[in-house]
Amino acid sequence: MSTEIEYVRGDATLPRGPGPKVIAHVCNDAGGWGAGFVGAVSRRWRRPEAAFRAWYRDRATSGFALGAVQLVQVEDELWVANMIGQHGIRTRSRTRTSGDVPVRYEAIAEALMSLADEAAALGASVHMPRIGCGLAGGRWERIEPLVTQHLTGRGIAVTVYDYDAA
């Protein structure tokens, strides 16, 4: 059973619709948290950042690595999925034109496969910004097929939010 990605204007930290929901976003493997979409996540809930930092701190034994996913419950029937799909942190010297971007498409694909299993077990829909396309430097035309293959292709409803700063 395949479904289409739904695109909406809005805030991915305020997911729409009934039932259990998972908010998915891409994190780096350097333990950094504070720029991009994670800022919006942290303004709404403290637990995803605290869990991410503990996961990174204990990385020798916690499973923290490119492609890994950490699900953090933030409300009744609402989770945040910290997905490690970015190697390092983007700096001003790294530009989109140089090709030296931190996004790792293979890691995002691996994380989405795990996320699909988690969402299916929860009976949850998945909500996200255009993951991997902000500070990670990725291109949506490469990430969208991964979302389609690993989530909507398995019948998991996905809503992608394009934020309008008012």
C-alpha positions in Angstrom: 0.0 0.0 0.0 1.6 3.2 -1.2 0.5 6.7 -0.3 1.7 10.2 -1.5 3.6 12.7 0.5 1.4 15.6 1.6 3.0 19.0 1.4 1.6 21.8 3.6 2.6 25.2 4.7 3.2 25.4 8.5 5.3 24.4 11.4 6.4 20.8 11.6 6.6 21.0 15.4 2.8 21.4 15.3 1.8 18.3 13.3 -1.7 18.1 11.9 -4.2 15.3 11.9 -5.5 12.6 14.2 -3.7 9.7 15.9 -0.1 9.1 16.9 2.6 11.2 15.2 6.3 11.2 14.8 8.2 14.4 14.0 11.4 13.4 12.1 14.5 15.5 11.6 18.1 15.1 10.7 20.9 15.5 13.2 24.7 15.5 12.9 27.1 12.9 14.1 29.3 15.5 15.8 27.0 16.0 18.8 26.0 19.5 17.8 22.5 20.7 18.6 21.3 24.3 18.3 21.0 25.5 14.8 18.3 24.9 12.2 15.1 23.0 12.9 16.4 21.7 16.2 16.0 25.2 17.5 12.3 25.0 16.9 12.2 21.5 18.5 14.0 22.8 21.6 11.7 25.8 22.0 8.8 23.4 22.2 10.3 20.5 24.2 13.5 19.9 26.2 13.6 16.1 26.1 14.7 15.6 22.4 17.9 17.7 23.0 18.6 16.2 26.4 18.2 12.7 24.9 20.3 13.5 21.9 23.2 14.9 24.1 23.1 11.8 26.3 23.0 9.5 23.3 26.0 11.3 21.9 27.9 11.4 25.2 27.4 7.6 25.5 28.2 6.9 21.8 30.7 4.2 22.6 27.9 2.0 23.7 24.6 3.7 22.8 24.4 2.9 19.1 24.9 6.6 18.1 26.1 6.5 14.5 25.3 7.7 11.0 21.9 6.1 10.1 20.8 5.6 13.7 17.4 6.8 15.0 16.5 7.8 18.5 12.7 8.1 19.3 11.9 10.5 22.1 8.3 10.8 23.4 7.4 14.4 24.0 3.6 14.2 24.5 0.9 11.6 24.6 1.0 10.1 21.1 3.8 12.4 19.9 7.4 11.5 19.4 10.5 13.2 18.0 12.8 11.1 15.8 16.4 12.2 16.1 17.9 10.7 12.9 21.7 10.8 12.3 22.1 11.7 8.6 24.7 14.4 8.6 28.5 13.9 9.0 30.0 16.8 10.9 28.7 20.4 11.0 28.5 22.8 8.1 30.7 25.8 8.3 30.8 29.0 6.3 33.8 27.6 4.3 31.6 24.7 3.1 29.4 25.7 0.3 26.7 24.0 -1.7 28.8 24.6 -4.9 31.9 23.0 -3.5 30.0 19.7 -3.0 31.5 19.5 0.5 28.3 19.2 2.4 27.6 17.2 5.5 24.4 15.4 4.3 24.8 11.6 4.0 22.0 10.3 1.8 22.8 6.6 2.6 22.5 7.4 6.4 19.2 9.2 5.8 17.9 6.1 3.9 19.0 3.8 6.7 17.4 6.1 9.3 14.2 6.2 7.3 14.1 2.4 7.2 14.3 2.2 11.0 11.8 5.1 11.3 9.3 3.2 9.1 9.5 0.2 11.5 9.0 2.4 14.5 6.1 4.4 13.0 4.4 1.2 11.8 4.7 -0.3 15.4 3.1 2.9 16.8 0.5 3.2 14.1 1.9 6.7 13.6 2.1 9.2 10.8 5.4 11.0 10.1 5.8 14.8 10.0 8.9 16.6 8.9 10.5 19.7 7.4 12.4 19.0 4.2 14.9 16.9 6.1 18.6 17.1 5.3 18.1 20.2 3.1 18.9 23.0 5.6 22.3 23.1 7.3 23.1 19.6 6.1 23.2 20.9 2.5 21.2 18.2 0.9 18.9 18.4 -2.1 15.2 17.5 -1.7 15.1 15.9 -5.2 17.5 13.3 -3.7 15.8 12.9 -0.3 12.1 12.9 -1.5 12.6 9.5 -3.3 14.0 8.0 -0.1 11.0 9.2 1.9 8.7 7.7 -0.8 10.6 4.4 -0.8 11.0 3.9 2.9 7.9 5.5 4.4 5.0 6.2 2.0 5.9 3.1 0.0 5.2 1.1 3.2 1.8 2.8 3.7 3.0 5.3 6.3 1.4 8.7 5.9 4.0 11.5 5.6 3.4 15.3 5.8 6.2 17.6 4.8 6.0 21.2 6.2 7.3 24.2 4.5 7.6 26.9 7.1 6.5 30.4 6.4 8.1 32.9 8.8 5.5 35.5 9.4 
